[in-house]
C-alpha cells in the first residue's frame, strides 16, 4: 500500500478529518491533502507522528513506500550539495564586484569584461543545476528545465553584456 492511501485509510478508520489530523501532527490541512493525493510525501518527523498516532510500525511504512525513502535521500543529497556550491558562488560574486570596480578605473577594459563574463558563466552552472533539480518534478518533459534555464541565462548574459558596454560608453 502506498503512503498516500495508507494515510487516507487510517485517517478515515480513526474518523478524523484532514483538519483534525493536521492539528494532531502539527501540519496544515493543505499538507495532509497533498499527502493523500500523492503530490508530496511526509518528512521523517511527520512520519514518526503518523506512526505514533495510528499505532503503525515505522519500519513497515518506510519499507512499503520506497518513494519516501527516495525523497529523504534526495533532500539529504541536495542539502549537502548546497554547501559545495555556495562558497564558489559567493567567491565569484565578490570577484565580479571587484572587476566592475576595476572596469571603471582602467583604460584597458577588455580583460575586465572577459573576467566579468567568466564570473557570470561560472555562477550560472550551479544556479542552473539547482533550478533544474528543483523543477524536475514539475515538467513532464525532462529537458524543458534545461531549455528554460539555458535561454534564461543566455538572455541575462546578453543583457548584462550590453548594459556593461552602455555604462562603459557613458563613463569613457
C-alpha positions as CSV (number, residue, x, y, z in Angstrom):
1,X,0.0,0.0,0.0
2,X,1.3,3.4,-0.9
3,X,1.8,6.1,1.8
4,X,-1.0,8.4,0.4
5,X,-3.5,5.6,0.6
6,X,-2.3,4.4,4.0
7,X,-2.7,8.0,5.4
8,X,-6.2,8.3,4.0
9,X,-7.3,4.9,5.1
10,X,-6.0,5.3,8.7
11,X,-7.5,8.8,8.9
12,X,-11.0,7.6,7.9
13,X,-10.6,4.5,10.1
14,X,-9.9,6.7,13.1
15,X,-12.8,9.0,12.0
16,X,-10.6,12.1,11.6
17,X,-11.0,14.9,9.2
18,X,-8.0,16.3,7.4
19,X,-8.1,19.3,9.6
20,X,-8.2,17.2,12.8
21,X,-5.3,15.1,11.6
22,X,-3.3,18.2,10.7
23,X,-3.8,19.6,14.2
24,X,-2.6,16.3,15.8
25,X,0.6,16.1,13.9
26,X,1.3,19.8,13.7
27,X,1.0,20.4,9.9
28,X,-1.5,22.3,7.8
29,X,-4.7,20.9,6.3
30,X,-3.3,21.5,2.8
31,X,-0.2,19.4,3.7
32,X,-2.5,16.5,4.6
33,X,-4.4,17.0,1.3
34,X,-1.1,16.9,-0.6
35,X,0.0,13.7,1.1
36,X,-3.3,12.0,0.4
37,X,-3.4,12.9,-3.2
38,X,0.3,11.9,-3.6
39,X,1.6,15.3,-4.6
40,X,4.1,15.3,-1.8
41,X,5.3,12.9,0.8
42,X,5.7,13.4,4.6
43,X,9.0,14.3,6.1
44,X,10.6,12.0,8.7
45,X,9.2,13.9,11.7
46,X,5.7,13.8,10.3
47,X,6.1,10.1,9.6
48,X,7.0,9.4,13.2
49,X,4.0,11.4,14.4
50,X,1.7,9.5,12.0
51,X,3.2,6.1,13.1
52,X,2.6,7.0,16.8
53,X,-0.9,8.4,16.1
54,X,-2.1,5.4,14.1
55,X,-0.1,2.8,16.1
56,X,1.9,1.7,13.0
57,X,5.4,0.4,12.6
58,X,7.7,3.0,11.1
59,X,9.7,0.1,9.5
60,X,6.6,-1.1,7.6
61,X,5.8,2.5,6.4
62,X,9.3,3.0,5.1
63,X,9.7,-0.4,3.6
64,X,6.3,-0.4,1.9
65,X,6.7,3.1,0.4
66,X,10.1,3.4,-1.1
67,X,9.2,6.9,-2.6
68,X,9.5,8.3,0.9
69,X,13.0,6.8,1.3
70,X,14.0,8.2,-2.1
71,X,12.6,11.6,-1.2
72,X,14.5,11.7,2.0
73,X,17.7,10.6,0.3
74,X,17.2,13.3,-2.4
75,X,16.6,16.0,0.1
76,X,19.7,15.0,2.1
77,X,21.9,14.9,-1.1
78,X,20.6,18.3,-2.2
79,X,21.3,19.9,1.3
80,X,24.9,18.5,1.1
81,X,25.5,19.9,-2.4
82,X,24.2,23.3,-1.4
83,X,27.3,23.8,0.7
84,X,29.5,22.7,-2.1
85,X,28.1,25.4,-4.4
86,X,27.6,28.3,-2.0
87,X,31.3,29.0,-1.5
88,X,32.2,29.3,-5.2
89,X,29.2,31.4,-6.0
90,X,30.0,33.9,-3.2
91,X,33.6,34.0,-4.3
92,X,32.6,34.6,-7.9
93,X,30.2,37.3,-6.9
94,X,33.0,39.1,-4.9
95,X,35.3,38.7,-8.0
96,X,32.5,40.1,-10.2
97,X,32.0,43.1,-8.0
98,X,35.8,43.7,-7.9
99,X,36.1,43.5,-11.7
100,X,33.2,46.0,-12.1
101,X,35.2,48.4,-9.8
102,X,38.4,47.9,-11.8
103,X,36.5,48.3,-15.1
104,X,35.7,51.9,-14.3
105,X,39.3,52.7,-13.2
106,X,41.1,51.1,-16.0
107,X,41.7,52.3,-19.6
108,X,42.0,48.7,-20.9
109,X,38.5,47.3,-20.4
110,X,38.6,44.1,-22.5
111,X,40.4,41.9,-19.9
112,X,38.0,43.2,-17.2
113,X,35.0,42.5,-19.4
114,X,36.3,39.0,-20.1
115,X,36.8,38.2,-16.4
116,X,33.2,39.5,-15.7
117,X,31.9,37.2,-18.4
118,X,33.9,34.3,-16.8
119,X,32.5,35.1,-13.4
120,X,28.9,35.2,-14.7
121,X,29.4,31.9,-16.5
122,X,30.8,30.1,-13.5
123,X,27.9,31.3,-11.4
124,X,25.4,30.1,-14.0
125,X,26.5,26.5,-13.6
126,X,25.4,25.9,-10.0
127,X,22.4,28.1,-10.3
128,X,21.2,26.2,-13.3
129,X,21.8,22.9,-11.5
130,X,19.6,23.9,-8.6
131,X,16.9,25.3,-10.9
132,X,16.7,22.0,-12.8
133,X,16.8,19.9,-9.6
134,X,14.0,22.0,-8.0
135,X,11.8,21.9,-11.1
136,X,12.4,18.4,-12.4
137,X,9.1,17.1,-11.0
138,X,7.1,20.0,-12.4
139,X,7.6,19.2,-16.0
140,X,6.7,16.1,-17.9
141,X,9.4,16.8,-20.5
142,X,12.7,16.2,-18.6
143,X,14.6,18.5,-21.0
144,X,12.3,21.5,-20.5
145,X,14.0,22.8,-17.4
146,X,17.4,22.8,-19.1
147,X,16.0,24.6,-22.1
148,X,14.3,27.2,-19.9
149,X,17.4,27.7,-17.8
150,X,19.7,27.9,-20.9
151,X,17.5,30.5,-22.6
152,X,17.1,32.5,-19.4
153,X,20.8,32.6,-18.7
154,X,21.7,33.5,-22.3
155,X,19.2,36.4,-22.2
156,X,20.6,37.5,-18.8
157,X,24.2,37.3,-20.1
158,X,23.4,39.3,-23.2
159,X,21.5,42.0,-21.1
160,X,24.4,42.3,-18.7
161,X,27.0,42.4,-21.5
162,X,25.0,45.2,-23.3
163,X,24.4,47.1,-20.0
164,X,28.1,47.0,-19.2
165,X,29.0,48.2,-22.7
166,X,26.5,51.0,-22.3
167,X,27.9,52.0,-18.9
168,X,31.4,52.0,-20.4
169,X,30.4,54.3,-23.2
170,X,28.9,56.8,-20.7
171,X,32.0,56.8,-18.4
172,X,34.6,57.0,-21.2
